[in-house]
Amino acid sequence: MQRFSFIHVLAWATACFLILPILVVIPISVTPERYLSLPTNSMSFGHYANLVGDARWSKSILDSLIVASGATVLSTALGTAFAVGAWRLGVPLARRLRLLMLAPIIVPPIVHAIAFYRAWAVVGLLDSYLGLVLIHAMKGLPFVVLTVAASLANLDHRLEQAARSLGATPGQAMRWVVLPQVATGVVSGAAFAFITSWDETIVALFVTSRRVVTLPRRIWEGLADNIDPAIAALGTLMVLITVAAVVINTLRTQRRTA
Amino acid sequence: MKDSLILAGIEKRYGDAVALQATDLEIKAGEFVTLLGPSGSGKTTILMSIAGFVPPSAGRILLDGQDVTGLPPERRNFGVVFQGYALFPHLTVNDNVGFPLRARGIRGADAQRKIDAVLDMAQLRAFARRLPRQLSGGQQQRVALARALVFEPELLLLDEPLSALDRALRKDFQAEFKAIHRQVGTTFIYVTHDQEEALTMSDRIVILDRGRILQSAPPSELYERPATEFVARFLGKSNFLRGRITRVADGMADLQCPALTSRVSVGRQDALAIGANAVAALRPEKVKLQRSEAPADGCSATGQVADITYLGSVIDVTLALADGTTLAATIPAGALALSEGETLVASWAPDAAILVEPDVERGA
């Protein structure tokens, strides 16, 4: 029989605080009403049908996928290249540049938004996929640099030297030895970069308008115009996808260590 | 000579700091050469210059008459066994050993035949499917060696390969390295700070200190005829007799020290002046102890037994001399029943002590 101590209460309270706000979208998503509400007498999956049926939602999902994928590829490639380069040089300048790479996390998003709004207006990138991909890639870059640098931190420089002495060109040494060692860092960096872009609202609100409408922007507008429970349906789907991803990942890691 | 390696005046500076002073060294094909020295002596710098990882600030590296100084490491065709082995953690033993073949575009059955041959030589066939982390230290060492030999390199460079192993395993590997060297006939260049490794395996030992070569000779010559005080101290134990030269003739000299006078071999010292200060090295095992009178040739000293250390087959005896210095002698166990405090006469053959170049002050 477990005793209820203050610590237990605190732990459960914290867990509830973390989980309940996420779960609340599930009942809302099955409301039969046309506004955000908890279902009272009956349930309806009409809002899920709306997600599929309404062209605006499916376009937004596609737009978000396009922008997040482009940003992820770009920031992963650049961030990995930078982290590996800094690791190879190992000079103080490289360490200082790494701090500079963290600037996108430090600068408030609203500052980015205003700066890019002005700049993109000049070069004609407002409301374009490329324009948003570039900004999101920049915002994802610090995460890739951090995770890849972390996995490089314990990597022995002699591994690369060994590869070279055994006849590998610098490119082969990179592909066959260094990159396989930092693969975990690259993948988690890419995941962070993807999520950064997938969630990003503020800059998207400033630099896009009609052509590019990412999901967070669509949700924002949905909330501002009429409070559409399709948002809750979408939220539920995203929670389910995330839970599935975490479960699969956990099972894979357990199998590998077993 | 085919495939001889020549270092011509190679030098390495990092800003104002000199890691390696201008150095000349010639290594013959098939030779087992050991670079021996304390840390910071420049031995690893030489090895890494040969491997191509440290570009020399000056000088040239010639292999078989060809200048390889500017060649990148992958085009030198030298095998390197790194300290800590540097095995690729994500590849199996088979793929680690196959790596140099893959880099050379050798694949399939051809590659597998070579891999199998070298795995057999290293007694690793049973471990081919394992990952490096599933191997013991000794097995990892064998993989590193097999990987560096599978492509039949022109040179094998070994950077303190045994430093991570325990003493018994180190001894086994010394024998194994010698056997493999005989078998493959490749030039071995071996870096270590362990004098025993150097003495047991090498055809020739190059002793370094503070970025320069002090002496380069076969182990027995290095031990018997050290050129400098540092060499005599670094390789084995030695007494140092400090005094003034009183006479020079026929490769021998008389050295007058406060507590004794000895005839000494001039060794490699030239231009000795009468009256100059000099240092002679005298190995403890060349010192004989007796209770009777000193022999007539005058190479002797009288002192009290200050310390006796029993080492099984031999005994180390420390004599306190009249001037307050000590003299170490190593004698066969059981030759003489000794007690501390008793007075003994130590004597040695006239050519047992050899003049050496005194140490310069550290930091000078």
HADDOCK unambig.tbl for C-alpha pairs under 7 A between the chains (distance, minus, plus):
assign (segid A and resid 158 and name CA) (segid B and resid 86 and name CA) 5.79 0.50 0.50
assign (segid A and resid 159 and name CA) (segid B and resid 86 and name CA) 5.07 0.50 0.50
assign (segid A and resid 159 and name CA) (segid B and resid 87 and name CA) 6.89 0.50 0.50
assign (segid A and resid 159 and name CA) (segid B and resid 88 and name CA) 6.64 0.50 0.50
assign (segid A and resid 162 and name CA) (segid B and resid 86 and name CA) 6.43 0.50 0.50
assign (segid A and resid 164 and name CA) (segid B and resid 73 and name CA) 5.79 0.50 0.50
assign (segid A and resid 164 and name CA) (segid B and resid 74 and name CA) 4.91 0.50 0.50
assign (segid A and resid 165 and name CA) (segid B and resid 73 and name CA) 5.19 0.50 0.50
assign (segid A and resid 165 and name CA) (segid B and resid 74 and name CA) 5.13 0.50 0.50
assign (segid A and resid 165 and name CA) (segid B and resid 78 and name CA) 6.63 0.50 0.50
assign (segid A and resid 165 and name CA) (segid B and resid 79 and name CA) 6.43 0.50 0.50
assign (segid A and resid 165 and name CA) (segid B and resid 80 and name CA) 6.39 0.50 0.50
assign (segid A and resid 166 and name CA) (segid B and resid 74 and name CA) 6.32 0.50 0.50
assign (segid A and resid 166 and name CA) (segid B and resid 79 and name CA) 6.50 0.50 0.50
assign (segid A and resid 166 and name CA) (segid B and resid 100 and name CA) 4.82 0.50 0.50
assign (segid A and resid 166 and name CA) (segid B and resid 148 and name CA) 6.96 0.50 0.50
assign (segid A and resid 167 and name CA) (segid B and resid 74 and name CA) 3.97 0.50 0.50
assign (segid A and resid 167 and name CA) (segid B and resid 75 and name CA) 6.48 0.50 0.50
assign (segid A and resid 167 and name CA) (segid B and resid 77 and name CA) 6.91 0.50 0.50
assign (segid A and resid 167 and name CA) (segid B and resid 100 and name CA) 5.75 0.50 0.50
assign (segid A and resid 167 and name CA) (segid B and resid 103 and name CA) 5.59 0.50 0.50
assign (segid A and resid 167 and name CA) (segid B and resid 104 and name CA) 6.78 0.50 0.50
assign (segid A and resid 168 and name CA) (segid B and resid 74 and name CA) 5.68 0.50 0.50
assign (segid A and resid 168 and name CA) (segid B and resid 103 and name CA) 5.17 0.50 0.50
assign (segid A and resid 169 and name CA) (segid B and resid 74 and name CA) 6.16 0.50 0.50
assign (segid A and resid 177 and name CA) (segid B and resid 88 and name CA) 6.82 0.50 0.50
